[in-house]
Amino acid sequence: MYLLDTNVISAVRRPDRAPQVAAWLGSFAGGGGILR
């Protein structure tokens, strides 16, 4: 889950990326994301 953690951390440090990360998390939760 290292990639997931880094994306969340980057979203916290750069709020301008929050919508992009939120969409990535949505696809991750919905279809297994890049780990599958």
Number of C-alpha atoms within 10 A of each C-alpha: 6 7 10 16 10 11 18 17 12 15 17 13 11 10 11 11 14 16 11 13 19 14 11 16 17 13 13 15 10 9 11 11 13 10 9 6
